[in-house]
Amino acid sequence: MSEINQQPSTKNNQPSTNWFASWFDTKYYHILYKDRDYKEAQTFMDNLTHYLNLPEEAKILDLACGKGRHSVYLNSLGYDVTGADLSENSIKEASKFENEKLHFKVHDMRDVCDSKYDAIFNLFTSFGYFENDADNLTTLKAIKHSLTEYGFACIDFMNVDYVIDNLVPEEVKTVENIDFHIKRYVKDNHIFKEIDFEDNGEKFHFTEKVQALRLTDFEKMMEEADIYLLDIFGNYKLQPFYKNQSERLIMIFK
Ligand SMILES: C[S@@+](CC[C@H](N)C(=O)[O-])C[C@H]1O[C@@H](n2cnc3c(N)ncnc32)[C@H](O)[C@@H]1O
């Protein structure tokens, strides 16, 4: 049996590439999550654009867009959309949908964009990955700087308290004949997901590690980034946020 494939390691056994740069760029990430709920994503985009009252010609940035499921739908509503993600493979896939008002680019969310947007969306827990806390703040500041004067941003994060209360410690998910053995646990204020599987006789191991950021953490960072938090919702229907019951922590800011 071959060695286990995972994030590349340095001599000190420290990952030389961040987990988010490698795992999200593999085909296995997309296989494991292939049953993502498009309908729910679309309902969320309908509700969010309606709530923000975005004009028809609005320019939207889908920051950490993955393969562009939200971008494509937002463009179908008539908006001028740019999807940006660190994963080259995801952007390559998403680019197949490009048109005059839909573009994709490889971009690190910590960097300020070269254009300004009327709305910037960071969706489906695409935050809290960095080893260094300062990078969270850098990302928030980059979002703020990439907004137009009257622009709004939205971060759609997990509700950590709900996730911890409902954590499934172990499960096996079979997708496209691959058995993904998944372990979940909380350690050092992060939520970990260890993913083990075998494909064509090769063993793979990946780790997802997301910072357990609560509303109070975001409030502190936003204050530091001189960001104004306007509204908070607890699910994709944009119903109120309740710390112990809501599935999502959806923050609207400018
Ligand atoms: C949980 S996925 C969500 C993808 C997409 N928003 C969706 O809902 O399908 C997180 C995404 O964040 C991207 N990502 C991770 N770190 C990033 C960074 N520093 N800059 C830009 N994108 C990043 C990953 O490549 C991945 O596509």
The ligand as a MOL file (V3000), in Angstrom:
LIG
                    3D

  0  0  0     0  0            999 V3000
M  V30 BEGIN CTAB
M  V30 COUNTS 27 29 0 0 0
M  V30 BEGIN ATOM
M  V30 1 C -16.2680 26.0330 2.1190 0
M  V30 2 S -15.6980 26.4990 0.5400 0 CHG=1
M  V30 3 C -17.0390 27.5000 -0.0220 0
M  V30 4 C -17.0340 27.7310 -1.4920 0
M  V30 5 C -18.2400 28.5110 -2.0540 0
M  V30 6 N -18.4010 29.8090 -1.4140 0
M  V30 7 C -19.5060 27.6980 -1.9330 0
M  V30 8 O -20.4020 28.0770 -1.1760 0
M  V30 9 O -19.6090 26.6710 -2.6040 0 CHG=-1
M  V30 10 C -14.4120 27.6210 0.9220 0
M  V30 11 C -13.6830 28.2260 -0.2610 0
M  V30 12 O -12.7310 29.1800 0.2170 0
M  V30 13 C -11.6290 29.1800 -0.6630 0
M  V30 14 N -10.4930 29.8210 0.0060 0
M  V30 15 C -9.7870 29.3650 1.0510 0
M  V30 16 N -8.8410 30.2350 1.4040 0
M  V30 17 C -8.9420 31.2870 0.5530 0
M  V30 18 C -8.2290 32.5140 0.4130 0
M  V30 19 N -7.2150 32.8350 1.2150 0
M  V30 20 N -8.6220 33.3650 -0.5570 0
M  V30 21 C -9.6430 33.0540 -1.3990 0
M  V30 22 N -10.3450 31.9000 -1.3110 0
M  V30 23 C -10.0010 31.0330 -0.3470 0
M  V30 24 C -11.4330 27.7130 -0.9560 0
M  V30 25 O -10.6210 27.4890 -2.0800 0
M  V30 26 C -12.8810 27.2430 -1.1060 0
M  V30 27 O -13.3020 27.3210 -2.4410 0
M  V30 END ATOM
M  V30 BEGIN BOND
M  V30 1 1 1 2
M  V30 2 1 2 3
M  V30 3 1 2 10
M  V30 4 1 3 4
M  V30 5 1 4 5
M  V30 6 1 5 6
M  V30 7 1 5 7
M  V30 8 2 7 8
M  V30 9 1 7 9
M  V30 10 1 10 11
M  V30 11 1 11 12
M  V30 12 1 11 26
M  V30 13 1 12 13
M  V30 14 1 13 14
M  V30 15 1 13 24
M  V30 16 1 14 15
M  V30 17 1 14 23
M  V30 18 2 15 16
M  V30 19 1 16 17
M  V30 20 1 17 18
M  V30 21 2 17 23
M  V30 22 1 18 19
M  V30 23 2 18 20
M  V30 24 1 20 21
M  V30 25 2 21 22
M  V30 26 1 22 23
M  V30 27 1 24 25
M  V30 28 1 24 26
M  V30 29 1 26 27
M  V30 END BOND
M  V30 END CTAB
M  END
